[in-house]
Amino acid sequence: MKKKVLGIILGGGQGSRLKPLTSTRSKPAVPIAGKYRLVDIPISNCLHSGINRIFVLTQFNSASLNKHIKNTYSFGNFSGAFVDILAAEQTPENDGWFQGTADAVRQSMQHFLAYDWDYALILSGDQLYQMDFNKMVKAHQKSNAEISIATLPVNANDATGFGILKTDSEDNITAFVEKPTSDDLGNWKSEVTNEMKSQGRDYLASMGIYIFNRELLENLMSNKETMDFGGEIIPDAIKTNKVVSYQYEGYWTDIGTIGSFFDANLGLTDDIPEFDLFDNDYNVLTRPRFLPPTKISGTTLEKTLIAEGGIISASRIQRSIVGIRSRVGVGTTISNCYVMGNDKYESADEIAHKQYNNIPLRGIGERCYINNCIIDKNSSIGNDVKINGGDHLQDTETDLYTVRNGIVVIKNGVIIPSGTSIV
């Protein structure tokens, strides 16, 4: 009988490091690349790998995520495929929120056990990568592993920000340390390919991607004292079980902060981006929208991705992503920005009312200059607004915008009055 794999995607906690983008939505529901959501990445990887029974675990601000999943992933009535949301729920056995990654799986086990599967593929909902999980499952089977952990070779500078694994000659994981200091790295090098060695990437970082055998996962989840996979489950299992490393050498990034989110998005505008949105076999799947093509008038575009349904009259847009239903006025310059767009168009009556009362329309007005900025959905930026993000700006929190590491984040649905200057 063909082995069966169940996909489990961890939605994460409050996503405080991604605020204000997570103030009104869960982390997996954050828009990426102008037309997708973060959760589309692991789901697409699963579906392209033939894994079509998937649970997404979440507990914070889950309404928009529920709506996206419902409107996006619809399968035939007789296929047995599904993508389902499991939110934290009170039961006689559990009366609280998820307390960690392992606790989220534990509290949801009753739903998983209702299905036939041999392996659980546990993924994070906030990473950007393209990966064939079939290869990892086959390696897991071939090695007779009880747990497989996807690992990424990293250099010494990056190693201090990850959980680092030590392997033997047969890829068995023999030790684990969480975010070691640079002084502690001496004995943590593992065997990697010659290409990785030439780049100084001698340390194996956990990617937070796991395969568990069903019986072992059931046993581990019976211990109600352990709350986290990376901090508790994995270090303990290494001592008693066969835990194997599956080395991955492609592009992978964890999107946990405003900075990493910003860099990952703008990286998609590179001439040859490390994450390939144009891959025929591993394209990102998302909600089908019936939108018109974007209309562009008099705009110079350079290294820019523009999603559907926009009306663009800007003077110049460079190294930026412009999301669905975006409106940009005449004479405006945008550089190094992620403009998320809008959930709907304004009607003719709404536009007339706003123009009569000098209220900025949704989108970006005329003669604006915007640099190093994330503009969340449904925001209204007036005319002659100047926003110049950069290292010269201190971290700031206001009702209209946030500054993190020099990146200005315009909040969801706010109105930035004409003439505003954030410099």
Residue pairs with C-beta under 8 A, 6 or more apart in sequence:
3 118
3 119
3 137
3 141
4 116
4 117
4 118
4 119
5 51
5 117
5 118
5 119
5 120
5 121
5 133
5 137
5 211
6 51
6 53
6 54
6 55
6 112
6 115
6 117
6 119
6 120
6 121
7 42
7 43
7 46
7 51
7 53
7 54
7 55
7 121
7 123
8 54
8 55
8 57
8 105
8 108
8 112
8 120
8 121
8 122
8 123
9 28
9 39
9 42
9 43
9 54
9 55
9 56
9 57
9 123
9 124
9 125
10 57
10 101
10 104
10 105
10 122
10 123
10 124
10 125
11 26
11 27
11 28
11 39
11 56
11 57
11 58
11 59
11 60
11 62
11 65
11 125
12 26
12 27
12 28
12 58
12 124
12 125
12 126
13 59
13 60
13 98
14 22
14 60
15 21
15 22
15 26
15 27
15 30
15 60
15 126
16 22
17 256
17 257
17 258
18 27
18 30
18 126
18 255
18 256
18 257
18 258
18 261
19 402
20 376
20 402
20 409
20 411
20 412
21 30
21 258
21 261
21 374
21 376
21 409
21 412
22 30
22 60
22 61
23 61
23 411
23 412
24 61
24 64
24 412
25 61
25 63
25 64
25 65
26 58
26 60
26 61
26 62
26 64
26 65
27 38
27 125
27 126
28 37
28 38
28 39
28 56
28 58
28 65
28 125
28 126
29 37
29 38
29 39
29 61
29 62
29 64
29 65
29 68
30 37
30 38
30 126
30 255
30 261
31 37
31 323
31 340
31 341
31 377
32 38
32 40
32 41
32 128
32 255
32 261
32 264
32 265
33 265
33 268
33 277
33 284
33 305
33 321
34 305
34 306
34 307
34 321
34 322
34 323
34 324
34 338
34 340
34 341
35 286
35 289
35 307
35 308
35 323
35 324
36 284
36 286
37 65
37 68
37 286
38 125
38 126
38 128
38 255
39 56
39 65
39 68
39 69
39 125
40 72
40 284
40 285
40 286
41 127
41 128
41 129
41 284
42 123
42 124
42 125
42 127
43 54
43 56
43 73
43 83
43 285
44 282
44 283
44 284
44 285
45 123
45 129
45 130
45 131
45 132
45 133
45 282
46 52
46 54
46 121
46 123
46 133
47 285
48 132
48 281
48 282
49 131
49 132
49 133
49 134
50 134
51 121
51 133
52 75
52 79
52 80
52 81
52 82
53 80
53 81
53 82
53 115
53 117
54 82
54 83
54 84
55 83
55 84
55 85
55 86
55 108
55 111
55 112
56 65
56 69
56 83
56 84
56 85
56 86
56 125
57 86
57 87
57 98
57 104
57 105
57 108
58 65
58 85
58 86
58 87
58 88
58 125
59 87
59 88
59 97
59 98
59 104
62 85
62 87
65 85
66 85
68 287
69 83
69 84
69 85
71 287
72 83
72 285
72 286
72 287
72 288
73 82
73 83
75 81
75 82
86 108
86 111
88 97
88 98
88 104
88 107
89 107
90 96
91 107
94 107
98 104
98 107
99 227
100 227
100 228
100 229
100 231
101 122
101 227
101 228
101 229
101 230
102 220
102 221
102 226
102 227
102 228
102 229
102 232
102 233
103 227
103 228
105 112
105 120
105 122
105 217
105 221
105 229
106 221
106 224
109 218
109 221
112 120
113 218
117 214
118 213
118 214
119 137
119 140
119 211
119 212
119 213
119 214
120 210
120 211
120 212
120 214
120 217
121 133
121 136
121 137
121 209
121 210
121 211
122 209
122 210
122 211
122 212
122 229
123 208
123 209
124 208
124 209
124 254
126 254
126 255
126 256
127 207
127 208
127 252
127 253
127 254
127 255
128 251
128 252
128 253
128 255
128 264
128 275
129 207
129 248
129 250
129 251
129 252
129 253
129 275
130 250
130 251
130 275
130 276
130 279
130 282
131 150
131 209
131 248
131 250
131 252
132 282
136 148
136 150
136 209
136 211
136 246
137 211
139 148
139 244
139 246
140 148
140 211
140 244
140 246
143 170
143 171
143 242
143 244
144 242
145 211
145 213
145 242
145 243
145 244
146 212
146 213
146 216
146 237
146 241
146 242
146 243
147 210
147 211
147 212
147 213
147 216
147 234
147 237
147 241
147 242
147 243
147 244
148 210
148 211
148 243
148 244
148 245
148 246
149 165
149 173
149 206
149 207
149 209
149 210
149 234
149 243
149 244
149 245
149 246
150 206
150 207
150 208
150 209
150 210
150 246
150 248
151 165
151 204
151 205
151 206
151 207
151 245
151 246
151 247
151 248
152 204
152 205
152 207
152 247
152 248
152 249
152 252
153 192
153 193
153 196
153 199
153 201
153 202
153 203
153 204
153 205
153 247
153 249
154 162
154 201
154 203
154 204
154 205
155 199
155 200
155 201
155 202
155 203
156 182
156 185
156 200
156 202
156 203
158 203
158 205
159 180
159 185
159 188
159 203
159 205
160 179
160 180
160 181
160 182
160 185
161 179
162 179
162 205
162 206
163 176
163 177
163 178
163 179
163 205
163 206
163 230
163 234
164 176
164 177
164 180
164 185
164 188
164 203
164 204
164 205
164 206
165 173
165 175
165 176
165 190
165 204
165 205
165 206
165 245
166 173
166 174
166 175
166 176
166 187
166 188
166 190
166 204
167 173
167 174
167 190
167 191
167 204
167 245
168 174
169 191
171 244
171 245
171 246
171 247
172 242
172 243
172 244
172 245
173 238
173 243
173 244
173 245
174 238
175 188
175 238
176 206
176 234
176 235
176 238
177 184
177 188
178 230
178 231
180 188
185 203
188 203
189 202
189 203
190 202
190 203
190 204
190 245
192 201
192 202
192 204
192 247
193 247
193 249
195 249
196 202
196 249
204 245
204 247
206 230
206 234
207 248
207 252
208 229
208 230
208 254
210 229
210 234
212 220
216 237
216 241
220 226
220 233
220 237
226 232
226 233
226 236
234 243
237 243
251 274
251 275
253 260
253 263
253 264
254 260
255 261
255 264
257 404
257 405
258 374
258 402
258 404
258 405
258 407
258 409
259 404
259 405
259 407
261 374
262 338
262 374
262 407
264 275
265 321
265 338
266 319
266 320
266 321
266 336
266 338
267 273
267 274
267 275
268 275
268 277
268 305
268 321
269 303
269 304
269 305
269 319
269 320
269 321
270 303
271 303
276 282
277 283
277 284
277 305
289 308
289 309
289 324
291 308
291 309
291 324
291 325
292 308
292 309
293 308
293 309
294 306
294 307
294 308
294 309
294 310
294 311
294 312
294 322
294 326
295 310
295 311
295 312
296 306
296 310
296 312
296 313
297 312
297 313
298 313
298 315
298 330
299 312
299 313
299 314
299 315
299 316
299 317
299 328
300 315
300 316
300 317
300 318
301 316
301 317
301 318
302 316
302 317
302 318
302 319
303 318
303 319
303 320
304 317
304 318
304 319
304 320
304 321
304 322
305 320
305 321
305 322
306 312
306 317
306 321
306 322
306 326
307 321
307 322
307 323
307 324
307 326
307 341
308 324
308 325
309 324
309 325
309 326
309 341
309 345
310 322
310 324
310 325
310 326
310 327
310 328
310 341
311 326
311 327
311 328
311 363
312 322
312 326
312 327
312 328
313 328
313 329
313 330
313 332
314 328
314 329
314 330
314 331
314 332
314 333
314 334
314 364
315 330
315 331
315 332
315 333
316 333
316 334
316 335
317 328
317 333
317 334
317 335
318 334
318 335
318 336
319 335
319 336
320 334
320 335
320 336
320 337
320 338
320 339
321 337
321 338
321 339
322 328
322 334
322 339
322 341
323 338
323 339
323 340
323 341
323 342
323 377
324 341
324 342
325 341
325 342
325 343
325 344
325 345
326 339
326 341
326 342
326 363
326 364
327 342
327 361
327 362
327 363
327 364
328 334
328 339
328 363
328 364
329 363
329 364
329 365
329 366
329 367
329 368
329 383
330 366
330 367
331 366
331 367
331 368
332 364
332 365
332 366
332 367
332 368
332 369
332 370
333 368
333 369
333 370
334 364
334 368
334 370
334 371
335 370
335 371
335 372
336 371
336 372
336 373
336 389
337 370
337 371
337 372
337 373
337 374
337 375
338 373
338 374
338 375
339 364
339 375
340 374
340 375
340 376
340 377
341 377
342 362
342 363
342 377
342 378
343 377
343 378
346 354
346 361
346 362
351 361
353 359
354 360
354 361
355 361
358 418
359 380
359 415
360 380
360 381
360 382
360 383
360 415
360 416
360 417
360 418
361 380
362 378
362 379
362 380
363 380
363 381
364 370
364 375
364 381
364 385
365 381
365 382
365 383
365 384
365 385
365 418
366 383
366 384
367 383
367 384
368 381
368 383
368 384
368 385
368 386
368 387
369 385
369 386
369 387
369 388
370 381
370 385
370 386
370 387
371 387
371 388
371 389
371 390
372 388
372 389
372 390
372 406
372 407
372 408
373 387
373 389
373 407
373 408
373 409
373 410
374 407
374 408
374 409
374 410
375 381
375 410
376 409
376 410
376 411
376 412
376 413
377 412
377 413
378 412
378 413
379 410
379 411
379 412
379 413
379 414
379 415
379 416
380 414
380 415
380 416
381 410
381 416
382 415
382 416
382 417
382 418
382 419
382 420
383 418
383 419
384 418
384 419
385 416
385 418
385 419
385 420
385 421
386 420
386 421
386 422
386 423
387 408
387 410
387 420
387 421
387 422
387 423
388 422
388 423
389 403
389 406
389 407
389 408
389 422
390 406
391 406
392 406
393 403
393 406
393 408
393 422
394 403
395 403
395 404
395 405
396 402
396 403
397 403
399 411
399 414
400 410
400 411
400 414
400 415
400 416
401 408
401 409
401 410
401 411
401 414
401 416
401 422
402 408
402 409
402 411
403 409
403 422
408 422
410 416
